């Protein structure tokens, strides 16, 4: 909440129109669909639907919206997964406000903006120096994984996703088989490593 208020104040001071704010990833996707902003700034660690999955949904439903990740995560898997998910900008929260303004301007023009230190990750991946393995899960399985890692029961997962408990359990079983993980603690560790939830 405090971060969102500070961000709104910064953007309005720079004469940007802030058309909406979201408390979680599901609300962010709904607002993107309803308000059609030029640019959406998403945190990667949002409850109910993380920034990666929110970005994938927004890109699919509203491809004209440019996406910027504003996060605490500068590690390789986060950056590469975010670019794969459709983000055109990637900044760390520790970077100066001027970086965010430049990122917004650049992605609105159709470009890409990577904050200082982040571009090295992309170059290393391109040159084959980064050890990056793509996530084998489907989008729905990643949604289930995040909710399980957040401590939701099968019934709660089913309700949030609008499916039956049997279907939610089926997604969970398939996901665990793909990852060769056999307990909830292992799923939580995997979700943390992939940036779906924070430790």
DRENDO-1510 file (C-alpha; in Angstrom, 1 decimal, always signed):
<recs>
REC; n; res; u; v; w
REC; 1; UNK; +0.0; +0.0; +0.0 .
REC; 2; UNK; +2.7; +2.5; +1.0 .
REC; 3; UNK; +4.8; +1.5; -2.1 .
REC; 4; UNK; +1.8; +2.0; -4.3 .
REC; 5; UNK; +1.1; +5.4; -2.8 .
REC; 6; UNK; +4.7; +6.5; -3.3 .
REC; 7; UNK; +4.7; +5.2; -6.9 .
REC; 8; UNK; +1.4; +7.0; -7.6 .
REC; 9; UNK; +2.8; +10.3; -6.2 .
REC; 10; UNK; +6.0; +9.9; -8.2 .
REC; 11; UNK; +4.2; +9.2; -11.5 .
REC; 12; UNK; +1.7; +12.0; -11.0 .
REC; 13; UNK; +4.5; +14.5; -10.2 .
REC; 14; UNK; +6.0; +13.5; -13.6 .
REC; 15; UNK; +2.6; +14.2; -15.3 .
REC; 16; UNK; +1.6; +10.6; -15.9 .
REC; 17; UNK; -2.0; +9.7; -15.5 .
REC; 18; UNK; -2.4; +6.8; -13.1 .
REC; 19; UNK; -5.6; +5.1; -14.0 .
REC; 20; UNK; -5.7; +2.3; -11.4 .
REC; 21; UNK; -3.9; +0.4; -8.6 .
REC; 22; UNK; -4.2; -3.2; -7.7 .
REC; 23; UNK; -3.5; -5.1; -4.5 .
REC; 24; UNK; -3.0; -8.5; -6.1 .
REC; 25; UNK; -2.3; -10.1; -9.5 .
REC; 26; UNK; -6.0; -11.0; -10.2 .
REC; 27; UNK; -7.1; -7.4; -9.6 .
REC; 28; UNK; -4.2; -6.2; -11.9 .
REC; 29; UNK; -5.4; -8.4; -14.8 .
REC; 30; UNK; -9.0; -7.2; -14.3 .
REC; 31; UNK; -7.9; -3.5; -14.2 .
REC; 32; UNK; -5.7; -3.9; -17.2 .
REC; 33; UNK; -8.6; -5.4; -19.2 .
REC; 34; UNK; -11.1; -2.7; -17.9 .
REC; 35; UNK; -8.9; +0.4; -18.0 .
REC; 36; UNK; -6.5; -0.4; -21.0 .
REC; 37; UNK; -3.5; +1.6; -19.8 .
REC; 38; UNK; -0.5; +2.2; -22.1 .
REC; 39; UNK; +1.8; +0.8; -19.5 .
REC; 40; UNK; +1.3; -1.5; -16.5 .
REC; 41; UNK; +3.9; -1.6; -13.7 .
REC; 42; UNK; +3.8; -5.0; -11.8 .
REC; 43; UNK; +5.6; -6.3; -8.8 .
REC; 44; UNK; +6.7; -9.9; -9.4 .
REC; 45; UNK; +5.6; -10.9; -5.9 .
REC; 46; UNK; +1.9; -10.3; -5.7 .
REC; 47; UNK; -0.7; -12.4; -3.8 .
REC; 48; UNK; -3.2; -14.7; -5.5 .
REC; 49; UNK; -1.5; -14.3; -8.9 .
REC; 50; UNK; +2.1; -13.3; -9.1 .
REC; 51; UNK; +3.5; -10.8; -11.6 .
REC; 52; UNK; +4.8; -13.3; -14.0 .
REC; 53; UNK; +1.3; -15.0; -14.5 .
REC; 54; UNK; -0.5; -11.6; -14.4 .
REC; 55; UNK; +1.9; -10.5; -17.2 .
REC; 56; UNK; +1.2; -13.6; -19.3 .
REC; 57; UNK; -2.6; -13.1; -18.9 .
REC; 58; UNK; -2.4; -9.4; -19.8 .
REC; 59; UNK; -0.2; -10.0; -22.8 .
REC; 60; UNK; -2.6; -12.6; -24.1 .
REC; 61; UNK; -5.8; -10.5; -23.5 .
REC; 62; UNK; -4.4; -7.0; -24.1 .
REC; 63; UNK; -1.2; -7.2; -26.2 .
REC; 64; UNK; -1.0; -3.4; -26.7 .
REC; 65; UNK; -0.3; -2.8; -22.9 .
REC; 66; UNK; +3.4; -2.5; -22.3 .
REC; 67; UNK; +4.6; -4.2; -19.0 .
REC; 68; UNK; +7.3; -3.2; -16.6 .
REC; 69; UNK; +8.5; -5.3; -13.7 .
REC; 70; UNK; +9.4; -3.4; -10.6 .
REC; 71; UNK; +10.8; -5.9; -8.1 .
REC; 72; UNK; +13.5; -6.7; -5.5 .
REC; 73; UNK; +14.6; -9.7; -7.5 .
REC; 74; UNK; +17.7; -9.2; -9.7 .
REC; 75; UNK; +18.7; -12.9; -10.0 .
REC; 76; UNK; +18.9; -14.6; -13.4 .
REC; 77; UNK; +15.9; -16.8; -13.3 .
REC; 78; UNK; +13.6; -13.9; -12.4 .
REC; 79; UNK; +14.9; -11.6; -15.1 .
REC; 80; UNK; +14.7; -14.2; -17.8 .
REC; 81; UNK; +11.3; -15.6; -16.8 .
REC; 82; UNK; +10.0; -12.0; -16.7 .
REC; 83; UNK; +11.2; -11.3; -20.2 .
REC; 84; UNK; +9.7; -14.6; -21.4 .
REC; 85; UNK; +6.4; -13.7; -19.7 .
REC; 86; UNK; +6.2; -10.5; -21.8 .
REC; 87; UNK; +7.7; -7.7; -19.7 .
REC; 88; UNK; +9.4; -5.0; -21.8 .
REC; 89; UNK; +11.0; -3.3; -18.8 .
REC; 90; UNK; +12.7; -4.7; -15.7 .
REC; 91; UNK; +13.8; -2.6; -12.7 .
REC; 92; UNK; +14.9; -3.2; -9.2 .
REC; 93; UNK; +13.1; -1.3; -6.5 .
REC; 94; UNK; +16.4; -0.1; -5.1 .
REC; 95; UNK; +17.1; +1.9; -8.3 .
REC; 96; UNK; +16.4; +5.6; -8.6 .
REC; 97; UNK; +13.0; +7.0; -9.5 .
REC; 98; UNK; +14.6; +8.5; -12.7 .
REC; 99; UNK; +15.2; +4.9; -13.9 .
REC; 100; UNK; +11.5; +4.1; -13.7 .
REC; 101; UNK; +10.6; +7.3; -15.6 .
REC; 102; UNK; +13.1; +6.4; -18.4 .
REC; 103; UNK; +11.7; +2.8; -18.5 .
REC; 104; UNK; +8.1; +4.1; -18.9 .
REC; 105; UNK; +9.2; +6.4; -21.7 .
REC; 106; UNK; +11.2; +3.7; -23.5 .
REC; 107; UNK; +8.5; +1.0; -23.4 .
REC; 108; UNK; +5.8; +3.4; -24.5 .
REC; 109; UNK; +7.9; +4.0; -27.6 .
REC; 110; UNK; +7.9; +0.2; -28.2 .
REC; 111; UNK; +11.5; -0.3; -26.8 .
REC; 112; UNK; +12.8; -2.4; -24.0 .
REC; 113; UNK; +14.4; -1.1; -20.8 .
REC; 114; UNK; +16.6; -3.1; -18.4 .
REC; 115; UNK; +17.8; -1.4; -15.3 .
REC; 116; UNK; +21.5; -1.3; -14.5 .
REC; 117; UNK; +22.9; -4.7; -13.6 .
REC; 118; UNK; +19.9; -6.5; -15.1 .
REC; 119; UNK; +21.2; -6.3; -18.7 .
REC; 120; UNK; +24.2; -8.5; -17.8 .
REC; 121; UNK; +21.8; -11.3; -17.0 .
REC; 122; UNK; +20.3; -11.1; -20.5 .
REC; 123; UNK; +23.7; -10.9; -22.2 .
REC; 124; UNK; +25.0; -13.9; -20.3 .
REC; 125; UNK; +21.9; -15.9; -21.2 .
REC; 126; UNK; +22.3; -15.0; -24.8 .
REC; 127; UNK; +25.9; -16.0; -24.8 .
REC; 128; UNK; +25.0; -19.3; -23.1 .
REC; 129; UNK; +26.8; -18.4; -19.8 .
REC; 130; UNK; +23.7; -18.5; -17.6 .
REC; 131; UNK; +22.4; -21.8; -16.3 .
REC; 132; UNK; +18.7; -21.3; -17.0 .
REC; 133; UNK; +16.2; -24.1; -17.3 .
REC; 134; UNK; +12.7; -23.2; -18.5 .
REC; 135; UNK; +9.8; -23.9; -16.2 .
REC; 136; UNK; +8.0; -27.2; -17.3 .
REC; 137; UNK; +4.7; -26.2; -15.8 .
REC; 138; UNK; +1.6; -24.9; -17.6 .
REC; 139; UNK; +0.2; -21.5; -16.7 .
REC; 140; UNK; -2.6; -23.1; -14.7 .
REC; 141; UNK; -0.2; -25.4; -12.9 .
REC; 142; UNK; +1.9; -22.3; -11.9 .
REC; 143; UNK; -1.3; -20.6; -10.6 .
REC; 144; UNK; -2.0; -23.7; -8.5 .
REC; 145; UNK; +1.6; -23.8; -7.3 .
REC; 146; UNK; +1.5; -20.2; -6.2 .
REC; 147; UNK; -1.8; -20.7; -4.3 .
REC; 148; UNK; -0.5; -24.0; -2.6 .
REC; 149; UNK; +2.7; -22.2; -1.7 .
REC; 150; UNK; +0.6; -19.4; -0.1 .
REC; 151; UNK; -1.0; -22.0; +2.1 .
REC; 152; UNK; -4.3; -22.3; +0.4 .
REC; 153; UNK; -6.3; -25.6; +0.7 .
REC; 154; UNK; -7.5; -27.6; -2.3 .
REC; 155; UNK; -11.0; -26.2; -1.7 .
REC; 156; UNK; -9.7; -22.6; -1.6 .
REC; 157; UNK; -7.6; -23.2; -4.8 .
REC; 158; UNK; -10.6; -24.6; -6.5 .
REC; 159; UNK; -12.8; -21.6; -5.5 .
REC; 160; UNK; -10.2; -19.0; -6.5 .
REC; 161; UNK; -9.6; -20.6; -9.9 .
REC; 162; UNK; -13.3; -21.4; -10.5 .
REC; 163; UNK; -12.8; -25.2; -10.9 .
REC; 164; UNK; -13.9; -28.2; -8.9 .
REC; 165; UNK; -11.7; -29.5; -6.0 .
REC; 166; UNK; -11.1; -32.6; -8.0 .
REC; 167; UNK; -9.7; -30.6; -10.9 .
REC; 168; UNK; -7.5; -28.5; -8.6 .
REC; 169; UNK; -6.2; -31.7; -7.0 .
REC; 170; UNK; -5.5; -33.1; -10.5 .
REC; 171; UNK; -3.4; -30.0; -11.4 .
REC; 172; UNK; -1.5; -30.4; -8.2 .
REC; 173; UNK; -0.8; -34.1; -8.8 .
REC; 174; UNK; +0.3; -33.5; -12.4 .
REC; 175; UNK; +2.5; -30.6; -11.3 .
REC; 176; UNK; +4.2; -32.7; -8.6 .
REC; 177; UNK; +4.9; -35.5; -11.0 .
REC; 178; UNK; +6.4; -33.1; -13.6 .
REC; 179; UNK; +8.7; -31.6; -10.9 .
REC; 180; UNK; +9.4; -34.9; -9.2 .
REC; 181; UNK; +8.4; -33.2; -5.9 .
REC; 182; UNK; +6.5; -35.3; -3.3 .
REC; 183; UNK; +5.5; -32.9; -0.6 .
REC; 184; UNK; +4.1; -29.4; +0.0 .
REC; 185; UNK; +7.4; -28.2; +1.5 .
REC; 186; UNK; +9.1; -29.1; -1.7 .
REC; 187; UNK; +6.5; -27.2; -3.8 .
REC; 188; UNK; +7.0; -24.2; -1.6 .
REC; 189; UNK; +10.8; -24.3; -2.1 .
REC; 190; UNK; +10.3; -24.6; -5.8 .
REC; 191; UNK; +7.8; -21.7; -5.9 .
REC; 192; UNK; +10.3; -19.5; -3.9 .
REC; 193; UNK; +13.2; -20.4; -6.3 .
REC; 194; UNK; +11.0; -19.5; -9.3 .
REC; 195; UNK; +9.9; -16.2; -7.8 .
REC; 196; UNK; +6.2; -17.2; -7.6 .
REC; 197; UNK; +6.2; -16.4; -3.8 .
REC; 198; UNK; +8.6; -14.8; -1.4 .
REC; 199; UNK; +10.3; -16.5; +1.5 .
</recs>
